């Protein structure tokens, strides 16, 4: 089975107690940003030891990047090809799905576009706890557009960290404690709006907003829920972070 879930933020215990215990051999779980590369040096394991632990598991971990990643470390991994798109392979079964790529996963086309803005930017240290690469570059946008053109703007699933600008506005009107707009993130949310308006898709999953909810336009925002990719059904609610 293939599952999607929200931000994990390098929480080792969350993985051990609430994710690994749920997954079966051959399963795949996709983290919708804030996987936590460079943030895994926690109470129990150094990061590389934790990745070794994941490498021993009989499941696959896929993730898009977001605003809680160490991009110096993430971008130091060699770029390779996987299922039709470019990836960083952290371990054989721990794989970063890069921005603007389209992959074939379980016979379906999956478009990925990570990135997001850190609201706590002023409290973080450049090069240590914050990286400007959290927001996409012009090259990322061009890459995404070219791949969507090649796919005739038709995919099965879209995976991102943040959401189209109109969806952010929609969530704000639901009184979920979400700001109507974050000016610094507007280039990204506006681009995702363009993707929404020009691309046919079945389901769109994203994280970032610390809530779980099925929204409009076949879009889902996730944090603790684990949903089945194809059906969108909730199969488990993770332990609280």
C-alpha positions, 0 to 999 in steps of 0.5 A: 500500500502507498500512504501519505502523511504530514510533517514529521520534523525529524521526530525519531520516536514518532517514526519508531512508535507510530509509523514503523509499527503501522507499515507492512513489508512492501508499503510506501509512505510519503511525507509531505515536507518537513521530513527533517533532513539535518534535524534528526540528531535527537535524544535517541540516535544521531541522524545517520544512525537513524537513516541506517535504522530506516534502511533496515525497514521493509518499507520505502520512505519518500518525501518532498522537501520544505522549510525544515530541511538542512539544504546544505546536507540535502543537496550534497546527496548525489542526484540520480534517476528513480521512476522517471524523475530525479531524486536524492537517495538518502538510503536505498529506501529513503528517497527525496522527491525533487521539485518539479519532477513527475514520477510513475508510482504504482502505475500513476503519475505523481507531480511533486513540488516542495518548498515553503516559508518559515514563519519563525525565520527571525528566530533561526540561524542562517546556515545552521537552522535556516536555509534560503533554499526553502523557497523554490528558485526560478530554475525549480519553477521552470523545471516544473513547468516543462515537466507538466507541459511534457505530461500535457498537464495531466497527472494523477496526484500532486504532492506539495508542502504548501497549498495554492493561494486560493486554498490557503484563503479558503482554509483561513475562512474556515477559521482554522487559525490559518493566515489568509496570506503570507507575503513571503510565501506568495510566489510559491502559493501563486505558482501552485495556484497556476498549477491547479488552474492548468493541470488535471489531477485526481487528488492533491495532498499537502502538509505545512498547516498543522491540521488534518482536513479534506478540503475542496477541489480534491485537496487534502491537508495532513499532519497526523493523519495517514491516508491511502494515496489512491482512495484518500481514505484515513487509515490511521491517525499518528501519535501526536508529535 
